[in-house]
Amino acid sequence: MSKPSKETLIELSQIKRYTLSKISKDLNIKKSELLQLFHEFDLMTPIAFIKSLRTKAYFTRCIEEGKFIKQISKELKMGTSGVIKCLDKYELQTEAQKRTRELDRFRTLPLSPKIKGIIVGTVLGDGCIQYNSSNRISCSLSFRHSIDQKNYAYYKAKVLLKELFDQEEPIIYKARDIIIAGKAAHIKDRYNWCSKTNDYLTWLRKNMYGENNHKEVTPESLEDLTLFGAAIWFADDGSLNKGNGKGVYRISTCGFSLESVKLLREWLFKHAKVKSTPIKQKKGFELYISAASRENFEKYIGVWVKTFPDVAYKVRDMT
């Protein structure tokens, strides 16, 4: 076989960035002879050429081009840990690294009592806490509302809990027709919001969810619930029955055990002087606010609900 040209070796080692072993195999030349050719042509060996690229200018250009660490790793024929070390050495970060480190910083960030109260109220209502799919360790908060409460959902995510939610827009689940219990039903467009992870959410998940992933109320979780948080809970799961003229407030607690409902009942009386009664329904329990406590309920909780978009109708006109 004829000796490869200098141009051929440049193409294979510097453009295609083949290793010495691959070039040796492709050209059917012993490695020792190949190394001699690189020396004769005054060329850097493949490994030497790759190492020469590991400059601050090269890594800066990669970042400007929006390359990921895995892409840089493949180009430089080095492990991702090696790429990270080089980036740290030159005090550089890819956009993905910045995002990850910002999330890590936020994950351990302490949350204010107000934010915790809103989170607990959301979890009591339509919210759920779920493990991060990538590590099953850290947790995020998510909730979903129909198009009728689109503005309310946005208000919760981007106003009340803006520190947690960095989504620009929610994920939209389109309307569809389904069959429930043998009957046709129409599901409207739904708007789903999912938060960043935070250690408080991880703690709350462990505190409120059992081994079967069923959500229950605990005394520890209720320590963080505020009256404003209770307003979120009612806005999610509460309703006003105007049938008797004055109106009856009730909160759906069908997903909770009777023990959990009793804890909620105690909390309402302790913090808002609101008396309530658990009433058994087909799917579980509902808390009915007593007529004598109607005004207290409106004074301490309903007054906040009146300020929320899309759900203010759930509280009587108090003017």
Backbone torsions as a table, in degrees:
resi	resn	phi	psi	omega
1	MET	NA	136.9	-177.5
2	SER	-70.7	154.0	-179.2
3	LYS	-67.8	131.9	179.9
4	PRO	-67.0	150.9	-179.2
5	SER	-79.8	167.1	177.1
6	LYS	-62.3	-39.6	-179.9
7	GLU	-62.5	-37.9	179.1
8	THR	-63.5	-45.1	-180.0
9	LEU	-65.4	-36.3	177.7
10	ILE	-64.9	-43.5	-179.7
11	GLU	-62.6	-45.1	-176.5
12	LEU	-72.1	-39.9	-173.9
13	SER	-89.9	-30.8	-173.5
14	GLN	-109.9	-29.3	179.3
15	ILE	-93.1	-54.5	177.8
16	LYS	-81.5	-18.4	177.2
17	ARG	57.1	45.8	175.2
18	TYR	-74.4	153.1	175.1
19	THR	-77.8	166.5	179.4
20	LEU	-60.5	-38.8	-178.6
21	SER	-64.7	-41.5	-179.1
22	LYS	-68.4	-41.1	178.6
23	ILE	-62.8	-41.8	179.1
24	SER	-60.4	-42.6	-179.5
25	LYS	-69.7	-44.1	-177.7
26	ASP	-65.8	-36.5	-177.6
27	LEU	-94.9	-3.7	180.0
28	ASN	56.8	48.3	179.1
29	ILE	-128.1	139.5	178.6
30	LYS	-63.0	149.0	-179.1
31	LYS	-59.8	-39.9	-178.9
32	SER	-63.0	-40.4	179.2
33	GLU	-70.5	-35.7	179.6
34	LEU	-65.1	-43.2	177.5
35	LEU	-60.9	-37.1	178.0
36	GLN	-64.3	-37.9	178.4
37	LEU	-65.6	-42.0	177.2
38	PHE	-59.3	-38.7	179.2
39	HIS	-67.4	-43.0	-179.1
40	GLU	-63.3	-39.4	-178.4
41	PHE	-86.0	3.5	-178.5
42	ASP	55.4	46.2	178.8
43	LEU	-109.6	149.1	173.3
44	MET	-73.2	143.6	174.6
45	THR	-66.0	161.3	-179.5
46	PRO	-52.5	-44.6	-178.2
47	ILE	-68.3	-36.5	178.7
48	ALA	-67.0	-38.5	179.3
49	PHE	-64.8	-44.6	179.9
50	ILE	-60.4	-43.5	-179.7
51	LYS	-64.1	-31.9	-178.9
52	SER	-68.2	-19.9	-179.7
53	LEU	-79.3	-18.2	-172.2
54	ARG	-77.2	59.7	179.9
55	THR	-108.7	164.4	178.8
56	LYS	-62.1	-37.8	-179.6
57	ALA	-62.9	-40.7	-179.7
58	TYR	-64.4	-48.0	-178.5
59	PHE	-66.4	-35.8	177.1
60	THR	-62.5	-42.2	178.8
61	ARG	-64.3	-40.2	178.9
62	CYS	-60.8	-41.3	179.5
63	ILE	-66.8	-42.2	179.1
64	GLU	-62.4	-30.5	179.2
65	GLU	-84.3	-1.6	177.1
66	GLY	74.7	27.1	-178.6
67	LYS	-77.5	147.5	176.4
68	PHE	-86.7	164.1	-179.9
69	ILE	-59.4	-39.4	-179.8
70	LYS	-64.4	-35.3	177.5
71	GLN	-66.5	-43.8	178.2
72	ILE	-64.1	-40.5	179.2
73	SER	-59.1	-42.9	-179.5
74	LYS	-66.9	-40.9	-179.5
75	GLU	-65.1	-39.2	-175.1
76	LEU	-92.4	-0.5	179.7
77	LYS	56.0	44.1	179.3
78	MET	-139.5	159.0	-178.3
79	GLY	-67.8	160.2	-179.9
80	THR	-63.6	-33.3	178.1
81	SER	-63.7	-35.7	177.8
82	GLY	-66.7	-40.0	178.0
83	VAL	-63.0	-43.8	179.9
84	ILE	-61.8	-40.2	178.2
85	LYS	-62.3	-41.2	178.9
86	CYS	-65.1	-43.2	178.9
87	LEU	-61.8	-42.7	178.1
88	ASP	-64.0	-39.4	179.4
89	LYS	-59.4	-42.2	-178.8
90	TYR	-91.2	5.7	179.5
91	GLU	57.0	47.3	179.2
92	LEU	-118.9	156.1	176.8
93	GLN	-142.9	138.5	171.3
94	THR	-75.6	164.8	178.7
95	GLU	-60.8	-37.1	179.5
96	ALA	-65.1	-39.9	177.4
97	GLN	-63.2	-43.9	179.3
98	LYS	-58.8	-43.2	-179.0
99	ARG	-64.1	-45.9	-178.7
100	THR	-63.7	-44.1	-178.4
101	ARG	-69.1	-33.2	176.5
102	GLU	-68.1	-39.1	177.8
103	LEU	-66.9	-39.1	177.4
104	ASP	-63.3	-40.0	178.6
105	ARG	-64.6	-43.0	-179.2
106	PHE	-69.1	-33.5	-176.7
107	ARG	-57.6	-36.7	-177.6
108	THR	-96.6	3.2	-178.0
109	LEU	-72.5	126.3	177.7
110	PRO	-64.9	140.7	179.0
111	LEU	-100.3	150.3	-179.1
112	SER	-72.7	157.7	176.6
113	PRO	-56.0	-35.5	179.6
114	LYS	-63.5	-46.1	-179.9
115	ILE	-64.2	-42.4	178.4
116	LYS	-60.3	-41.6	179.5
117	GLY	-62.3	-40.2	179.1
118	ILE	-67.8	-39.1	179.7
119	ILE	-62.8	-47.4	-179.5
120	VAL	-62.3	-42.5	177.7
121	GLY	-61.3	-38.1	178.7
122	THR	-67.0	-41.1	-179.8
123	VAL	-68.7	-35.5	175.2
124	LEU	-64.1	-29.7	-179.6
125	GLY	-93.2	-118.4	-173.5
126	ASP	-90.4	-1.6	-176.5
127	GLY	-85.1	159.5	173.7
128	CYS	-141.8	151.4	177.3
129	ILE	-107.1	128.1	-176.9
130	GLN	-129.2	150.2	177.2
131	TYR	-71.4	146.0	173.7
132	ASN	-61.0	128.3	-174.9
133	SER	-64.3	-22.0	-175.6
134	SER	-84.7	-26.9	-177.0
135	ASN	-130.9	-12.3	179.6
136	ARG	56.4	26.5	179.5
137	ILE	-119.0	-60.6	-179.9
138	SER	-82.6	157.1	-173.9
139	CYS	-126.0	154.9	176.1
140	SER	-128.3	163.0	179.2
141	LEU	-106.0	136.0	176.5
142	SER	-137.4	153.6	173.9
143	PHE	-152.5	158.7	-175.4
144	ARG	-138.1	134.7	177.6
145	HIS	-133.2	153.9	179.1
146	SER	-74.8	172.5	-179.1
147	ILE	-60.2	-26.5	179.4
148	ASP	-65.2	-23.5	-179.9
149	GLN	-120.5	31.5	-179.9
150	LYS	-57.7	-45.8	-178.5
151	ASN	-68.5	-35.3	177.4
152	TYR	-65.1	-43.4	178.8
153	ALA	-62.2	-43.4	178.4
154	TYR	-63.3	-40.6	-179.9
155	TYR	-61.1	-42.6	179.0
156	LYS	-64.6	-45.9	-173.8
157	ALA	-75.9	-44.2	-170.1
158	LYS	-102.8	-6.6	177.4
159	VAL	-117.1	-61.4	-176.3
160	LEU	-70.1	-39.4	-175.7
161	LEU	-121.0	39.2	-175.4
162	LYS	-63.6	-25.3	177.3
163	GLU	-66.7	-28.7	-177.2
164	LEU	-89.0	-35.2	-172.2
165	PHE	-104.6	116.3	177.6
166	ASP	-110.9	9.4	173.1
167	GLN	-64.9	135.8	174.1
168	GLU	-73.2	-41.1	-179.7
169	GLU	-139.3	153.6	178.8
170	PRO	-75.7	165.8	170.5
171	ILE	-81.9	130.1	-176.3
172	ILE	-104.1	124.0	174.5
173	TYR	-99.8	117.5	-173.3
174	LYS	-68.9	153.7	179.8
175	ALA	-59.9	147.9	178.3
176	ARG	-156.6	159.6	176.8
177	ASP	-100.2	133.2	-178.7
178	ILE	-134.0	174.4	176.5
179	ILE	-115.5	121.8	177.7
180	ILE	-120.4	121.2	-179.5
181	ALA	52.2	39.5	177.3
182	GLY	81.2	1.3	-178.8
183	LYS	-115.5	143.8	179.3
184	ALA	-71.5	140.1	179.1
185	ALA	-143.1	151.8	179.1
186	HIS	-113.4	123.3	177.4
187	ILE	-98.7	123.0	-179.4
188	LYS	-76.0	169.9	173.8
189	ASP	-53.3	137.3	179.7
190	ARG	-123.3	143.5	-177.1
191	TYR	-113.1	117.8	-175.0
192	ASN	-108.3	128.3	177.0
193	TRP	-116.1	139.8	179.1
194	CYS	-134.6	131.6	-172.7
195	SER	-89.2	175.3	168.1
196	LYS	-72.9	167.0	178.1
197	THR	-83.9	152.4	177.1
198	ASN	-154.6	146.1	-177.3
199	ASP	-60.6	-31.7	178.8
200	TYR	-64.4	-39.1	178.2
201	LEU	-64.8	-37.7	177.8
202	THR	-63.7	-43.5	178.7
203	TRP	-63.2	-44.8	-177.6
204	LEU	-65.6	-36.5	177.3
205	ARG	-60.3	-47.5	-179.4
206	LYS	-66.4	-30.8	-176.8
207	ASN	-78.5	-35.5	-172.5
208	MET	-104.2	-12.1	-177.7
209	TYR	-114.2	129.8	178.4
210	GLY	-82.5	-174.1	-179.1
211	GLU	-62.6	-26.0	179.9
212	ASN	-90.1	11.8	179.5
213	ASN	64.3	19.7	178.9
214	HIS	-89.2	131.9	-176.3
215	LYS	-81.2	131.0	176.9
216	GLU	-137.3	161.6	179.2
217	VAL	-90.4	141.3	177.4
218	THR	-128.7	154.5	176.8
219	PRO	-59.1	-36.1	-178.7
220	GLU	-65.1	-42.0	-179.6
221	SER	-67.8	-35.1	-179.1
222	LEU	-71.3	-16.3	176.2
223	GLU	-64.4	-25.0	-179.4
224	ASP	-95.7	-7.9	-179.5
225	LEU	-72.8	134.0	177.0
226	THR	-113.2	171.0	177.0
227	LEU	-62.9	-36.9	177.3
228	PHE	-65.7	-40.8	176.8
229	GLY	-62.7	-37.0	177.6
230	ALA	-65.4	-31.4	176.5
231	ALA	-65.5	-38.0	175.4
232	ILE	-63.6	-44.0	178.2
233	TRP	-57.5	-47.8	-179.8
234	PHE	-66.9	-40.7	179.7
235	ALA	-59.9	-33.5	178.1
236	ASP	-75.2	-51.0	-168.3
237	ASP	-118.9	1.8	-178.2
238	GLY	-92.1	167.3	178.3
239	SER	-154.7	162.8	178.4
240	LEU	-123.2	117.9	177.0
241	ASN	-96.5	111.3	-176.0
242	LYS	-92.4	12.6	-173.7
243	GLY	-58.1	-35.6	-176.7
244	ASN	-94.1	10.8	177.7
245	GLY	94.9	-51.0	-178.5
246	LYS	-86.0	-26.3	177.9
247	GLY	97.6	140.5	177.4
248	VAL	-122.8	126.3	177.4
249	TYR	-91.4	138.1	175.0
250	ARG	-145.6	153.9	-179.0
251	ILE	-125.5	126.1	178.0
252	SER	-73.1	120.9	177.2
253	THR	-125.2	31.1	-174.3
254	CYS	-60.3	-26.0	-178.0
255	GLY	-81.4	-5.6	-175.8
256	PHE	-108.0	155.2	175.4
257	SER	-73.9	166.7	179.2
258	LEU	-61.7	-35.8	178.9
259	GLU	-61.4	-42.0	178.3
260	SER	-65.7	-41.9	-179.7
261	VAL	-62.6	-37.7	178.8
262	LYS	-65.7	-37.0	177.3
263	LEU	-64.8	-40.4	177.7
264	LEU	-65.6	-40.3	178.1
265	ARG	-60.6	-44.6	178.9
266	GLU	-63.8	-39.5	-179.1
267	TRP	-63.9	-44.1	-179.5
268	LEU	-60.2	-39.8	-179.1
269	PHE	-72.7	-40.2	-177.5
270	LYS	-67.6	-40.5	-172.1
271	HIS	-100.4	-19.2	-178.1
272	ALA	-132.3	5.8	-178.2
273	LYS	53.0	40.0	-179.0
274	VAL	-108.9	122.3	175.8
275	LYS	-90.0	139.7	-179.3
276	SER	-145.5	161.2	-177.7
277	THR	-131.7	128.4	175.4
278	PRO	-75.0	125.5	178.6
279	ILE	-115.7	127.5	-178.1
280	LYS	-73.8	128.1	175.6
281	GLN	-117.9	179.1	-178.7
282	LYS	-58.8	-41.3	-174.8
283	LYS	-97.5	-0.6	-178.5
284	GLY	149.2	-150.2	-176.4
285	PHE	-105.4	152.1	170.0
286	GLU	-127.1	142.4	177.4
287	LEU	-93.4	119.8	177.6
288	TYR	-100.0	125.4	178.2
289	ILE	-79.1	128.6	-177.6
290	SER	-66.0	151.2	-179.3
291	ALA	-61.1	-34.3	-179.1
292	ALA	-68.6	-21.7	-178.4
293	SER	-101.6	5.1	-175.8
294	ARG	-56.7	-46.6	-177.2
295	GLU	-67.9	-38.6	177.0
296	ASN	-64.1	-39.6	178.2
297	PHE	-61.0	-44.6	-179.6
298	GLU	-68.6	-35.8	-178.5
299	LYS	-67.3	-42.4	-173.1
300	TYR	-97.4	-27.3	-175.4
301	ILE	-122.4	-48.9	-177.3
302	GLY	-59.8	-31.9	-178.8
303	VAL	-60.6	-32.2	177.2
304	TRP	-76.6	-41.8	-178.9
305	VAL	-58.6	-34.4	179.9
306	LYS	-61.5	-21.1	-178.4
307	THR	-91.3	-6.8	-177.0
308	PHE	-86.8	137.2	177.6
309	PRO	-68.5	147.1	174.1
310	ASP	74.5	-17.0	-174.5
311	VAL	-123.1	3.6	-178.6
312	ALA	-60.2	-25.1	-179.1
313	TYR	-64.0	-15.5	-178.4
314	LYS	-74.2	-7.6	179.1
315	VAL	-122.8	141.3	-179.6
316	ARG	-60.3	158.5	173.7
317	ASP	-70.1	119.3	-173.9
318	MET	-101.2	11.4	179.1
319	THR	-80.4	NA	NA
